[in-house]
């Protein structure tokens, strides 16, 4: 399927839609036996409960390291990056020498689909409407992926997915984090518990200098693997990687950014590519929107119809931008590890899931308006499946593919109250069990699973483990023989600030989150 087909209307008719504790779990690599019909059709089996904690009480044994360097890519930053790379190569050599069998060689593609929900996926799979998800289920493994408990916000969960660690270890604790004045900053340094008690002088979106643990792309890059990252939460300002990184801030108003040094990409030269491929909401045609809503006479569009479709234009434009940029990088760079994150399913669900309920939309929708919008959510899943298909087409036979969500969705509330603990995961590739059923997996297990696909052990300071029922038995056996490393973290000099950095699009981001019910 071509990029043009992605932009065009769908030819499908859409039918009606159908505790992971924060403490680490101690679980073996062997999962429960898969049911006879696992991975063939319908929904996956449920998530097991009741395992024992691995690392004791929550928040214990937090590693003694500091955030990434902050705002600018200085010579000091480059020196730290080189030092990190050298340290990582030593760690990698040690891990390699620990092997008792030949390491598997692989490339890995990780696709994040925020709020992917089985209650929508299941009927669409059964109706044959999402063939790329179906291919991954039938040729690989699929199941539920349990989120962090209690339900929390997307940047926090995606940071746990990227690190294999609980929030107290990775340091991303909210959409917005406090900015303190000089006096309060000094008081906070002397008494860390005073951060909340002291009067904050402002808040800013969480930024990349606040990470206290290395994400998977930083770990792999430090071991000499080439990487590509597009669209992930909390990646601005872009920090050096062994490849390319495009932050989630590319979706916001470009007129707010300085002409140079926007730090939206690494390297900076990628910014021009992003602008060339960026889809602006005002340029989204009605023909594209008719993928999701019943076609109407565009010469007689009412102000009310424009209002109802306003958010869809923005959501669709952002996902198309991330898809176009990611596909160009993936085709041209062919990195060892590549990841792209799509936010659209979550935002579509928050905006349109409950519109038929009392108070779901003001003023209430008419029957004609409800009929016009009724297929919007399942249609967006079909569009997401087509985007996934573009990446599967580019991935070679040596590529392991993981598609996962941070949580599910159930509606009935604002912000995280509309989320569901169980999200989804699909896996396919040379190191994945064919026709497997994944159960008992959590968001903390994704990074250990990716490490296993590269033949690398899970670190002892991680809170997850390779996903049982997802990886093939021979790889599981090989990884059981590995000597686990204490950590993949490297010593970092203290950053200039442990506070979020201001950007030109903070207010636009704040308004987007407010419209979705995440903040007041």
Legacy VTK file of the C-alpha trace (Angstrom):
# vtk DataFile Version 3.0
C-alpha trace
ASCII
DATASET POLYDATA
POINTS 520 float
0.000 0.000 0.000
1.365 3.360 -0.971
1.524 6.533 1.061
-1.145 7.957 -1.238
-3.501 5.141 -0.290
-2.927 5.989 3.351
-4.202 9.483 2.658
-7.291 8.337 0.763
-10.723 7.172 1.944
-11.112 3.656 3.296
-12.895 1.120 1.139
-13.955 -0.888 4.193
-17.358 -0.717 5.775
-16.882 -0.714 9.512
-18.990 -2.841 11.818
-19.968 -1.936 15.335
-17.401 -2.586 17.964
-17.718 -5.124 20.241
-2.818 -5.840 38.732
0.477 -4.917 37.234
1.679 -3.440 40.571
4.303 -0.747 40.308
6.654 -3.036 42.231
8.632 -5.430 40.101
7.383 -8.998 39.589
9.506 -12.082 40.045
8.442 -14.408 37.284
10.157 -17.208 35.440
10.753 -17.117 31.705
8.397 -20.012 31.111
4.798 -18.881 30.637
1.609 -20.816 31.084
0.754 -23.287 28.350
-1.129 -21.677 25.482
-4.701 -22.813 24.910
-5.392 -24.949 21.867
-6.854 -22.088 19.853
-4.316 -19.487 20.972
-3.220 -16.958 18.378
-5.695 -18.048 15.703
-8.760 -15.936 16.146
-10.741 -13.982 18.711
-9.394 -12.417 21.877
-6.341 -13.537 23.853
-6.444 -15.229 27.205
-6.497 -13.122 30.369
-3.628 -11.797 32.399
-2.373 -13.871 35.298
-2.081 -12.361 38.740
-0.486 -13.022 42.066
3.231 -13.226 41.335
5.681 -12.185 43.995
7.604 -8.880 43.883
11.153 -9.100 42.586
12.956 -6.151 44.070
11.162 -5.629 47.313
9.147 -2.565 48.145
8.335 0.075 45.588
10.947 2.761 45.229
13.725 0.809 46.904
17.182 0.515 45.351
16.732 3.558 43.128
19.952 3.832 41.092
22.415 6.556 42.022
22.655 8.437 38.757
21.569 11.773 37.397
19.448 13.052 34.518
20.722 13.570 31.003
22.412 16.914 30.305
19.887 19.598 29.655
19.112 22.103 26.978
21.930 22.315 24.465
24.122 19.808 22.676
27.431 21.200 23.960
30.930 19.760 23.754
30.390 18.475 27.291
27.275 16.640 26.123
29.179 15.099 23.226
31.996 14.015 25.539
29.487 12.385 27.888
27.842 10.647 24.943
31.212 9.274 23.763
32.052 8.164 27.305
28.662 6.480 27.568
29.262 4.750 24.239
32.682 3.493 25.343
31.310 2.237 28.655
28.433 0.560 26.845
30.797 -1.245 24.490
32.684 -2.637 27.487
29.422 -3.760 29.072
28.340 -5.297 25.783
31.621 -7.178 25.448
31.234 -8.538 28.961
27.665 -9.599 28.260
28.743 -11.236 24.994
31.446 -13.255 26.747
28.873 -14.528 29.220
26.975 -16.352 26.477
26.959 -20.146 26.443
25.573 -20.293 22.911
25.713 -18.179 19.794
23.798 -14.907 20.154
20.783 -14.424 17.909
21.202 -11.616 15.392
18.234 -9.418 14.671
16.761 -6.076 13.891
13.832 -4.870 15.958
10.927 -2.585 15.042
8.784 -1.280 17.922
5.492 0.450 17.057
3.635 2.196 19.877
-0.140 2.605 19.524
-1.426 4.613 22.474
-4.631 3.180 24.036
-4.931 0.194 21.682
-8.029 -1.644 22.949
-8.935 -5.317 22.430
-12.677 -4.578 22.533
-12.222 -2.681 19.264
-9.453 -4.833 17.792
-11.272 -8.125 18.414
-14.336 -7.515 16.225
-12.219 -5.887 13.510
-9.923 -8.931 13.474
-12.890 -11.290 13.236
-14.370 -9.227 10.387
-11.087 -9.192 8.450
-10.840 -5.387 8.576
-7.283 -5.112 9.972
-5.158 -7.565 7.948
-1.782 -6.401 9.252
-2.705 -6.929 12.893
-4.174 -10.289 11.807
-0.917 -11.236 10.089
1.048 -10.486 13.250
-1.383 -12.525 15.361
-1.354 -15.515 13.000
2.378 -15.534 12.180
3.528 -14.521 15.651
2.044 -14.047 19.110
-0.578 -11.720 20.574
-2.206 -10.994 23.896
-2.907 -8.474 26.602
-0.298 -6.145 28.056
-1.025 -4.955 31.576
-0.296 -1.323 32.394
1.004 0.264 35.589
-1.354 0.250 38.542
-2.970 2.464 39.632
-3.899 3.825 36.215
-1.608 6.677 35.314
-0.671 9.001 32.460
0.817 8.104 29.107
4.294 9.734 29.395
4.893 7.811 32.627
3.873 4.468 31.118
5.792 4.933 27.870
8.921 5.764 29.873
8.446 2.451 31.720
8.027 0.680 28.374
11.267 2.265 27.117
13.309 1.492 30.248
11.789 -1.625 31.821
11.656 0.319 35.089
9.036 1.706 37.444
8.463 5.492 37.465
10.433 6.088 40.673
13.488 4.808 38.815
13.065 6.431 35.389
12.043 9.861 36.735
9.143 10.797 34.415
6.289 11.342 36.867
3.655 13.458 35.077
2.751 15.423 31.954
3.890 18.593 33.724
6.557 18.948 36.373
7.366 21.775 38.728
9.727 24.616 37.957
11.212 26.128 41.093
12.791 29.509 41.624
16.367 29.803 42.877
15.449 29.912 46.559
13.062 26.993 46.252
15.571 25.053 44.166
18.200 25.428 46.898
15.665 24.369 49.535
14.657 21.391 47.425
18.276 20.324 46.998
18.722 20.349 50.768
15.402 18.597 51.386
14.131 16.551 48.421
10.777 16.018 50.107
10.156 19.762 50.014
9.513 19.874 46.253
5.765 19.609 46.668
5.552 21.568 49.892
7.411 24.582 48.537
5.359 26.948 46.398
6.069 26.201 42.744
6.680 29.181 40.502
5.338 27.344 37.468
5.056 24.087 35.625
6.357 22.949 32.255
5.889 19.757 30.249
8.286 16.987 31.260
11.398 17.157 29.071
14.249 14.836 28.134
16.679 16.166 30.743
14.496 14.581 33.454
15.128 10.935 32.475
16.939 9.123 35.289
17.243 5.819 33.409
18.482 5.018 29.917
15.771 4.206 27.356
16.265 1.166 25.150
17.545 3.239 22.204
20.269 4.728 24.399
21.284 1.302 25.730
21.469 -0.232 22.257
23.216 2.808 20.787
25.835 2.567 23.512
26.448 -1.036 22.466
27.127 0.006 18.879
23.648 -0.645 17.453
22.231 1.985 15.110
18.868 3.384 16.203
15.971 5.515 14.989
13.313 7.084 17.213
10.228 9.028 16.080
7.450 10.681 18.060
7.997 9.396 21.593
6.844 11.283 24.664
9.459 13.238 26.633
12.170 13.242 23.964
12.424 17.035 23.533
14.999 18.523 23.460
16.544 15.866 21.229
19.645 14.312 22.798
22.442 12.581 20.858
21.796 8.983 19.787
23.706 6.544 17.599
21.447 7.339 14.656
18.430 9.639 14.369
15.810 10.946 16.792
12.698 13.002 15.989
10.838 14.323 19.030
7.079 14.438 19.545
7.212 18.251 19.357
7.278 18.229 15.549
3.466 18.089 15.539
3.104 21.548 17.075
2.981 24.979 15.429
6.246 25.531 13.565
5.754 29.292 13.632
6.562 29.238 17.354
10.029 27.791 16.859
13.272 29.677 16.255
14.652 29.318 12.735
17.683 27.461 14.096
18.463 25.194 17.025
14.883 24.110 17.723
16.280 20.848 19.102
13.289 18.988 17.686
15.563 16.462 15.964
18.972 14.847 16.255
20.910 15.595 14.213
19.656 19.154 13.676
19.806 18.661 9.909
16.756 16.370 10.132
14.575 19.392 10.898
14.393 20.310 7.210
13.233 16.782 6.347
10.543 16.987 9.008
9.224 20.272 7.642
9.095 18.844 4.128
7.028 15.873 5.303
4.883 17.592 7.932
1.102 17.423 7.389
-0.699 20.559 8.564
-4.239 20.172 9.947
-5.596 22.907 7.683
-4.347 20.994 4.636
-6.195 17.762 5.471
-8.807 17.307 2.744
-12.399 16.203 3.144
-11.571 13.186 0.983
-9.095 12.096 3.665
-11.624 12.721 6.442
-14.189 10.558 4.660
-12.087 7.557 5.750
-13.632 8.112 9.156
-17.043 9.763 8.709
-19.897 9.332 6.256
-19.241 11.410 3.102
-21.280 14.600 2.801
-21.739 17.370 0.264
-18.650 19.473 0.956
-20.224 22.523 -0.681
-22.727 22.706 2.188
-20.623 21.958 5.278
-22.202 23.511 8.362
-20.244 25.275 11.126
-21.402 22.501 13.458
-19.880 19.832 11.201
-16.628 21.780 11.035
-16.639 21.964 14.842
-17.207 18.216 15.200
-14.392 17.411 12.798
-11.863 19.963 14.099
-10.082 17.586 16.504
-10.022 14.804 13.909
-8.080 17.056 11.512
-5.397 17.723 14.138
-5.133 14.097 15.308
-4.940 12.697 11.785
-2.364 15.294 10.683
-0.087 14.437 13.628
-0.164 10.680 12.972
0.353 11.175 9.231
3.344 13.404 9.987
4.919 10.822 12.282
4.211 8.060 9.743
5.727 9.967 6.792
8.838 10.995 8.738
9.326 7.534 10.249
8.920 5.728 6.927
11.490 7.953 5.228
14.012 7.395 8.020
13.320 3.664 8.214
13.701 3.157 4.467
16.833 5.261 4.136
18.715 4.457 7.361
17.762 0.795 8.037
18.863 0.980 11.685
19.251 -2.060 13.911
16.506 -0.734 16.191
13.692 1.545 15.097
10.648 2.788 16.972
7.715 5.041 16.126
4.874 6.115 18.401
1.319 6.963 17.279
-0.943 8.940 19.614
-4.054 9.066 17.416
-6.076 6.118 18.762
-5.861 7.538 22.296
-6.897 11.045 21.249
-9.705 9.799 18.995
-11.003 7.677 21.875
-10.861 10.499 24.420
-12.634 12.831 21.992
-15.345 10.629 20.483
-15.848 7.485 22.651
-18.606 8.909 24.881
-20.205 11.465 22.556
-23.529 9.600 22.596
-23.774 9.698 26.413
-25.487 12.476 28.417
-22.938 15.238 28.818
-20.636 13.587 26.292
-20.847 16.564 23.967
-22.253 20.056 24.394
-24.725 20.813 23.022
-25.923 17.189 22.668
-25.587 15.590 19.250
-28.594 14.993 17.045
-29.377 11.513 15.699
-28.082 12.608 12.290
-24.790 13.814 13.797
-24.366 10.587 15.760
-24.964 8.568 12.592
-22.369 10.694 10.792
-19.707 9.948 13.435
-20.622 6.373 14.433
-17.830 4.613 12.499
-15.089 7.104 13.412
-13.298 5.056 16.107
-13.180 1.658 14.336
-12.243 3.453 11.113
-9.269 5.027 12.872
-8.077 1.550 13.900
-8.309 0.521 10.229
-6.215 3.569 9.284
-3.688 2.621 11.997
-3.559 -0.907 10.561
-2.700 0.563 7.151
0.129 2.597 8.682
1.396 -0.570 10.377
1.291 -2.328 7.010
3.683 0.246 5.533
6.282 -0.609 8.180
5.762 -4.370 7.897
6.381 -4.024 4.160
9.738 -2.355 4.851
10.819 -4.734 7.633
12.904 -7.667 6.431
12.657 -11.297 7.469
15.438 -10.684 9.983
13.303 -8.111 11.819
11.376 -8.788 15.005
8.312 -6.534 15.204
6.522 -5.541 18.409
3.309 -3.487 18.405
2.009 -2.518 21.827
-0.152 -0.046 23.728
0.391 1.556 27.112
-3.169 0.843 28.308
-6.596 0.012 26.945
-9.677 2.210 26.804
-13.178 1.970 28.256
-14.551 5.516 28.365
-16.872 6.669 31.111
-14.585 9.349 32.519
-12.090 12.107 31.853
-8.350 11.632 31.431
-6.933 8.452 32.988
-10.377 7.520 34.350
-11.286 6.470 30.796
-8.323 4.094 30.556
-8.339 0.322 31.058
-5.484 -1.578 32.721
-5.122 -4.137 29.949
-3.753 -2.926 26.638
-2.540 -5.025 23.712
0.658 -6.504 22.327
1.454 -8.213 19.008
4.842 -9.787 18.188
6.177 -11.306 14.967
9.624 -12.217 13.695
12.468 -14.739 13.727
12.664 -14.891 17.526
8.912 -14.924 18.216
6.795 -17.986 19.010
4.522 -18.743 16.062
0.834 -18.888 16.986
1.622 -18.090 20.602
-0.690 -16.599 23.201
0.789 -13.934 25.469
-0.522 -13.760 29.021
0.880 -12.266 32.195
2.917 -9.659 30.297
3.295 -6.081 31.510
4.588 -2.807 30.128
7.773 -3.365 32.157
8.584 -6.425 30.033
8.951 -4.754 26.627
12.542 -3.535 26.995
13.820 -6.850 28.463
12.159 -8.609 25.514
13.910 -6.326 23.006
17.238 -6.936 24.751
16.639 -10.696 24.477
15.964 -10.339 20.745
19.447 -8.823 20.459
20.888 -11.605 22.611
21.438 -9.310 25.582
20.506 -10.090 29.199
18.014 -8.220 31.337
19.773 -6.019 33.896
19.150 -6.797 37.551
17.927 -3.235 38.194
15.129 -3.615 35.617
11.638 -4.476 36.833
10.508 -6.582 33.873
11.571 -9.790 32.144
11.389 -11.227 28.606
7.758 -11.905 27.731
6.747 -15.563 28.222
4.694 -16.970 25.374
6.081 -14.317 23.061
9.692 -15.385 22.486
10.501 -18.730 20.876
11.544 -21.532 23.206
15.141 -21.763 21.937
15.758 -18.091 22.701
14.151 -18.423 26.129
16.470 -21.330 26.907
19.478 -19.360 25.698
18.583 -16.331 27.809
18.104 -18.503 30.906
21.804 -19.358 30.628
22.910 -15.723 30.532
24.666 -14.029 33.405
22.563 -10.982 34.211
24.296 -7.625 34.361
23.841 -5.402 37.413
22.845 -2.435 35.232
23.068 -0.806 31.807
23.266 2.630 33.409
26.416 4.702 33.051
27.922 7.265 35.387
26.727 10.714 34.400
27.965 14.057 35.631
25.207 16.087 37.306
23.042 18.057 34.896
22.544 21.764 35.264
18.911 21.287 36.197
16.490 18.631 37.336
13.590 20.813 36.251
11.691 20.768 32.953
12.831 23.090 30.184
10.582 25.688 28.579
9.694 25.427 24.887
7.791 27.713 22.476
4.887 25.212 22.281
4.192 24.676 25.993
0.848 26.483 25.850
-0.294 24.596 22.745
0.587 21.305 24.428
-1.257 22.392 27.571
-4.413 23.134 25.552
-4.261 19.750 23.803
-4.019 17.907 27.117
-6.832 20.005 28.583
-9.106 19.143 25.654
-8.497 15.439 26.311
-9.328 15.740 30.009
-5.824 15.028 31.323
-5.433 18.410 33.033
-7.810 21.093 34.273
LINES 2 522
18 0 1 2 3 4 5 6 7 8 9 10 11 12 13 14 15 16 17
502 18 19 20 21 22 23 24 25 26 27 28 29 30 31 32 33 34 35 36 37 38 39 40 41 42 43 44 45 46 47 48 49 50 51 52 53 54 55 56 57 58 59 60 61 62 63 64 65 66 67 68 69 70 71 72 73 74 75 76 77 78 79 80 81 82 83 84 85 86 87 88 89 90 91 92 93 94 95 96 97 98 99 100 101 102 103 104 105 106 107 108 109 110 111 112 113 114 115 116 117 118 119 120 121 122 123 124 125 126 127 128 129 130 131 132 133 134 135 136 137 138 139 140 141 142 143 144 145 146 147 148 149 150 151 152 153 154 155 156 157 158 159 160 161 162 163 164 165 166 167 168 169 170 171 172 173 174 175 176 177 178 179 180 181 182 183 184 185 186 187 188 189 190 191 192 193 194 195 196 197 198 199 200 201 202 203 204 205 206 207 208 209 210 211 212 213 214 215 216 217 218 219 220 221 222 223 224 225 226 227 228 229 230 231 232 233 234 235 236 237 238 239 240 241 242 243 244 245 246 247 248 249 250 251 252 253 254 255 256 257 258 259 260 261 262 263 264 265 266 267 268 269 270 271 272 273 274 275 276 277 278 279 280 281 282 283 284 285 286 287 288 289 290 291 292 293 294 295 296 297 298 299 300 301 302 303 304 305 306 307 308 309 310 311 312 313 314 315 316 317 318 319 320 321 322 323 324 325 326 327 328 329 330 331 332 333 334 335 336 337 338 339 340 341 342 343 344 345 346 347 348 349 350 351 352 353 354 355 356 357 358 359 360 361 362 363 364 365 366 367 368 369 370 371 372 373 374 375 376 377 378 379 380 381 382 383 384 385 386 387 388 389 390 391 392 393 394 395 396 397 398 399 400 401 402 403 404 405 406 407 408 409 410 411 412 413 414 415 416 417 418 419 420 421 422 423 424 425 426 427 428 429 430 431 432 433 434 435 436 437 438 439 440 441 442 443 444 445 446 447 448 449 450 451 452 453 454 455 456 457 458 459 460 461 462 463 464 465 466 467 468 469 470 471 472 473 474 475 476 477 478 479 480 481 482 483 484 485 486 487 488 489 490 491 492 493 494 495 496 497 498 499 500 501 502 503 504 505 506 507 508 509 510 511 512 513 514 515 516 517 518 519
